[in-house]
Amino acid sequence: MVAYFQLQPAESDLQQLADEYWQKTGPKEQELEKAAFEAGESIRNGEYTLGNLEAIVRWKSERVVHFLIANSSEKIRRALGVAANPASSTEAAVEALTDLQGVDLPVASAILAAIFPERYTVLDFRALEALGHSRHDMKFYEEYLAFCKRLAESNIVHPQDRLPAPTQLRTLDRALCEWSKSHRS
């Protein structure tokens, strides 16, 4: 079965929603996001450490950070090595990351987005809500990722150059999350 996505906000609102997302985000959350994408760059450059992993996981889900210490340095190094390898498939990268204690599919997607923001986006309930969906499994993530890439590549949003991970995909993620937040009130 193929997932069906229906964009809830108007395409013309996405750039403004992404900008509002950053403006409404508090200083702590902004710092966590900056640290996560700096850690992702470090991982991309071969620094496969618990500290870098922790910075990303703290950004996505602070409540699971304490589970990370159950993983050996070697296990973290191997998982991040697979995730940071440009030749790894999405499935191989996700499987390597979800083999770590404290990492589920949404957290794995955040790790991948921090490492390769031009290739991956975060599987987040708010962004999914903005696409009229809520299912979470590997096949779904691949379909969600492909849909978001097509949407971002259609140039309806532009990279937010002064923000962490200045890619169209990250801008789209911010827009979808902001739409979800603003439509819950």
Sine and cosine of phi, psi and omega as CSV:
sin_phi,cos_phi,sin_psi,cos_psi,sin_omega,cos_omega
0.00,0.00,0.72,-0.69,0.00,-1.00
-0.99,-0.10,0.72,-0.69,0.03,-1.00
-0.94,0.35,0.57,-0.82,0.04,-1.00
-0.91,-0.41,0.78,-0.63,0.01,-1.00
-0.90,-0.44,0.72,-0.70,0.06,-1.00
-0.80,-0.60,0.93,-0.36,-0.01,-1.00
-0.88,0.48,0.86,-0.51,-0.03,-1.00
-0.99,0.16,-0.75,0.67,0.04,-1.00
-0.97,0.26,0.36,-0.93,0.08,-1.00
-0.93,0.36,0.64,-0.77,0.03,-1.00
-0.81,0.58,-0.62,0.79,-0.05,-1.00
-0.92,0.39,-0.26,0.97,0.01,-1.00
-1.00,-0.05,-0.19,0.98,-0.17,-0.98
-0.89,0.46,-0.71,0.71,-0.03,-1.00
-0.89,0.46,-0.69,0.72,0.01,-1.00
-0.90,0.44,-0.65,0.76,0.04,-1.00
-0.88,0.47,-0.65,0.76,0.02,-1.00
-0.90,0.44,-0.65,0.76,0.04,-1.00
-0.91,0.41,-0.68,0.74,0.03,-1.00
-0.89,0.46,-0.62,0.78,0.01,-1.00
-0.81,0.59,-0.76,0.64,-0.05,-1.00
-0.93,0.37,-0.65,0.76,-0.01,-1.00
-0.90,0.43,-0.60,0.80,-0.05,-1.00
-0.99,0.10,-0.29,0.96,0.00,-1.00
-0.95,0.31,0.71,-0.70,-0.01,-1.00
-0.94,0.33,0.26,-0.97,-0.03,-1.00
-0.85,0.52,-0.62,0.78,0.00,-1.00
-0.89,0.45,-0.72,0.69,-0.01,-1.00
-0.91,0.41,-0.60,0.80,0.05,-1.00
-0.89,0.46,-0.69,0.73,0.01,-1.00
-0.91,0.42,-0.63,0.77,0.03,-1.00
-0.89,0.47,-0.67,0.75,0.01,-1.00
-0.92,0.39,-0.69,0.72,0.04,-1.00
-0.86,0.52,-0.72,0.69,0.00,-1.00
-0.89,0.46,-0.62,0.79,-0.01,-1.00
-0.89,0.45,-0.71,0.70,-0.04,-1.00
-0.96,0.26,-0.47,0.88,0.14,-0.99
-0.92,0.40,-0.67,0.75,0.04,-1.00
-0.90,0.43,-0.64,0.77,0.05,-1.00
-0.87,0.50,-0.65,0.76,0.05,-1.00
-0.90,0.43,-0.65,0.76,0.04,-1.00
-0.89,0.45,-0.66,0.75,0.04,-1.00
-0.90,0.44,-0.70,0.71,0.03,-1.00
-0.85,0.53,-0.50,0.87,0.01,-1.00
-1.00,-0.01,0.19,0.98,0.13,-0.99
0.99,-0.15,0.10,0.99,0.00,-1.00
-1.00,-0.07,1.00,0.09,-0.11,-0.99
-1.00,-0.01,0.94,0.34,-0.13,-0.99
-0.92,-0.39,0.35,-0.94,0.10,-1.00
-0.86,0.51,-0.65,0.76,-0.01,-1.00
-0.86,0.51,-0.69,0.72,0.03,-1.00
-0.92,0.38,-0.68,0.74,0.04,-1.00
-0.88,0.48,-0.70,0.72,-0.02,-1.00
-0.88,0.48,-0.65,0.76,-0.01,-1.00
-0.87,0.49,-0.63,0.78,0.00,-1.00
-0.96,0.28,-0.72,0.70,-0.02,-1.00
-0.90,0.44,-0.61,0.79,0.03,-1.00
-0.87,0.50,-0.62,0.79,0.03,-1.00
-0.92,0.40,-0.68,0.73,-0.06,-1.00
-0.98,0.18,-0.71,0.71,-0.11,-0.99
-0.40,-0.92,1.00,0.08,-0.07,-1.00
-0.82,0.57,-0.49,0.87,-0.07,-1.00
-0.93,0.36,-0.26,0.96,0.00,-1.00
-0.97,-0.24,0.00,1.00,-0.04,-1.00
-0.82,0.57,-0.65,0.76,-0.06,-1.00
-0.89,0.46,-0.35,0.94,0.04,-1.00
-0.95,0.30,-0.39,0.92,-0.09,-1.00
-0.88,0.47,-0.53,0.85,-0.06,-1.00
-0.93,0.37,-0.21,0.98,0.06,-1.00
-0.96,0.28,-0.19,0.98,0.00,-1.00
-1.00,-0.06,0.69,-0.72,0.04,-1.00
-0.95,0.32,0.36,-0.93,0.05,-1.00
-0.86,0.51,-0.61,0.79,0.00,-1.00
-0.91,0.41,-0.68,0.74,0.01,-1.00
-0.90,0.43,-0.66,0.75,0.04,-1.00
-0.90,0.43,-0.71,0.71,0.01,-1.00
-0.85,0.52,-0.71,0.71,0.00,-1.00
-0.90,0.44,-0.72,0.69,-0.03,-1.00
-0.90,0.44,-0.71,0.71,0.01,-1.00
-0.93,0.37,-0.53,0.85,0.07,-1.00
-0.89,0.47,-0.68,0.74,0.05,-1.00
-0.92,0.39,-0.72,0.69,-0.04,-1.00
-0.88,0.47,-0.59,0.81,-0.06,-1.00
-1.00,0.05,-0.06,1.00,0.00,-1.00
-0.99,0.16,0.90,-0.43,-0.02,-1.00
-0.86,0.51,-0.36,0.93,-0.01,-1.00
-0.99,0.11,-0.20,0.98,0.00,-1.00
-0.94,0.34,0.65,-0.76,0.10,-1.00
-0.95,0.31,0.30,-0.95,0.07,-1.00
-0.84,0.54,-0.71,0.70,-0.03,-1.00
-0.88,0.47,-0.70,0.71,0.00,-1.00
-0.90,0.44,-0.67,0.74,0.00,-1.00
-0.90,0.43,-0.71,0.71,0.01,-1.00
-0.90,0.44,-0.70,0.72,0.01,-1.00
-0.87,0.49,-0.68,0.74,0.01,-1.00
-0.88,0.47,-0.67,0.74,-0.03,-1.00
-0.95,0.30,-0.66,0.76,-0.02,-1.00
-0.96,0.28,-0.15,0.99,0.13,-0.99
-0.96,0.27,-0.25,0.97,0.03,-1.00
-0.99,0.16,0.62,-0.79,0.09,-1.00
-0.88,0.47,0.77,-0.64,0.04,-1.00
1.00,-0.04,0.00,1.00,-0.04,-1.00
-0.90,-0.44,0.90,-0.43,0.11,-0.99
-0.95,-0.32,-0.09,-1.00,-0.08,-1.00
-0.86,0.51,-0.74,0.67,0.04,-1.00
-0.87,0.49,-0.64,0.77,0.02,-1.00
-0.93,0.37,-0.66,0.75,0.05,-1.00
-0.86,0.51,-0.65,0.76,0.01,-1.00
-0.90,0.43,-0.58,0.82,0.05,-1.00
-0.92,0.39,-0.65,0.76,0.03,-1.00
-0.88,0.48,-0.73,0.68,0.00,-1.00
-0.89,0.45,-0.64,0.76,0.02,-1.00
-0.90,0.43,-0.59,0.81,0.03,-1.00
-0.94,0.33,-0.58,0.82,0.00,-1.00
-0.97,0.25,-0.73,0.69,-0.04,-1.00
-0.78,-0.63,0.97,0.25,-0.07,-1.00
-0.91,0.42,-0.28,0.96,0.04,-1.00
-1.00,0.08,-0.25,0.97,-0.04,-1.00
-0.95,-0.30,-0.51,0.86,-0.14,-0.99
-0.79,-0.61,0.41,-0.91,0.13,-0.99
-0.76,-0.65,0.22,-0.98,-0.08,-1.00
-1.00,0.09,0.74,-0.68,0.11,-0.99
-0.99,0.12,0.99,-0.13,-0.13,-0.99
-0.82,-0.57,0.64,-0.77,-0.06,-1.00
-0.87,0.49,-0.53,0.85,0.00,-1.00
-0.94,0.34,-0.71,0.70,0.03,-1.00
-0.89,0.45,-0.64,0.77,0.03,-1.00
-0.89,0.45,-0.65,0.76,0.02,-1.00
-0.87,0.49,-0.62,0.79,0.02,-1.00
-0.94,0.35,-0.19,0.98,0.06,-1.00
-0.94,-0.35,0.16,0.99,0.06,-1.00
0.95,0.31,0.55,0.84,-0.09,-1.00
-0.54,-0.84,0.29,-0.96,0.04,-1.00
-0.48,-0.88,0.18,0.98,-0.03,-1.00
-0.99,0.16,0.58,-0.81,-0.05,-1.00
-0.74,-0.67,0.99,-0.16,0.23,-0.97
-0.51,-0.86,0.09,-1.00,-0.12,-0.99
-0.86,0.51,-0.73,0.68,-0.01,-1.00
-0.88,0.48,-0.69,0.73,0.03,-1.00
-0.87,0.50,-0.70,0.71,-0.01,-1.00
-0.87,0.49,-0.67,0.75,0.01,-1.00
-0.89,0.46,-0.65,0.76,0.02,-1.00
-0.93,0.36,-0.66,0.75,0.04,-1.00
-0.88,0.48,-0.72,0.69,0.00,-1.00
-0.87,0.49,-0.72,0.70,0.01,-1.00
-0.88,0.47,-0.68,0.74,0.02,-1.00
-0.88,0.47,-0.74,0.67,-0.02,-1.00
-0.89,0.45,-0.63,0.78,0.03,-1.00
-0.89,0.45,-0.71,0.71,0.02,-1.00
-0.87,0.49,-0.69,0.73,-0.01,-1.00
-0.90,0.44,-0.73,0.68,0.00,-1.00
-0.90,0.44,-0.64,0.77,-0.03,-1.00
-0.95,0.30,-0.17,0.99,0.03,-1.00
-0.99,0.16,0.05,1.00,0.07,-1.00
0.91,0.42,0.50,0.87,0.08,-1.00
-0.99,0.13,-0.28,0.96,0.12,-0.99
-0.75,-0.66,0.34,-0.94,-0.02,-1.00
-0.82,-0.57,0.48,-0.87,0.03,-1.00
-0.83,0.57,0.65,-0.76,0.05,-1.00
-1.00,-0.03,1.00,0.02,-0.21,-0.98
-0.83,0.56,-0.48,0.88,-0.06,-1.00
-1.00,-0.05,0.06,1.00,-0.05,-1.00
-0.94,-0.34,0.28,-0.96,0.05,-1.00
-0.86,0.51,0.58,-0.81,0.03,-1.00
0.79,0.61,0.91,0.41,-0.05,-1.00
-0.96,0.28,0.95,0.31,0.02,-1.00
-0.84,-0.54,0.37,-0.93,0.05,-1.00
-0.89,0.46,-0.59,0.81,-0.02,-1.00
-0.90,0.44,-0.68,0.74,0.03,-1.00
-0.94,0.35,-0.60,0.80,0.06,-1.00
-0.88,0.47,-0.70,0.72,0.04,-1.00
-0.87,0.49,-0.69,0.72,0.01,-1.00
-0.86,0.51,-0.71,0.71,0.04,-1.00
-0.87,0.49,-0.68,0.73,-0.01,-1.00
-0.88,0.47,-0.72,0.69,-0.03,-1.00
-0.90,0.44,-0.66,0.75,0.02,-1.00
-0.91,0.42,-0.67,0.74,0.01,-1.00
-0.91,0.42,-0.64,0.77,0.04,-1.00
-0.87,0.50,-0.70,0.72,0.00,-1.00
-0.88,0.48,-0.72,0.70,0.01,-1.00
-0.87,0.50,-0.72,0.70,-0.09,-1.00
-0.95,0.30,-0.31,0.95,0.00,-1.00
-0.99,-0.16,0.11,0.99,0.05,-1.00
-1.00,-0.02,-0.35,0.94,-0.08,-1.00
-0.96,0.29,0.00,0.00,0.00,0.00
